[in-house]
Amino acid sequence: LIIRSATRWAEQGERSSKYFYRCIKERNRMQTIRALKTPESSSATETKDILRTARNFYQNLYSPSRTIWHMEGDLLSAIPE
């Protein structure tokens, strides 16, 4: 995005301003995950730890072994016909 914007400004004879760069930098800062809470109630702040925590969460979430089969009947009976 930054390179495309700078190219467009150069082609059109405009100069980029600090304001636009600051807006892009702020947007990137807001979209970055700085920390995640781990299942052990600590915080993962290193990139590798954040990635591992997220991967483990979704692996556990979508793992078929996480299904509580004895509650399946209760859940299905609560759905109106």
Secondary structure, 3 states (H helix, E strand, C coil): CHHHHHHHHHHCCCCCCHHHHHHHHHHHHHHCCCCEECCCCCEECCHHHHHHHHHHHHHHHCCHHHCCHHHHHHHHHCCCC
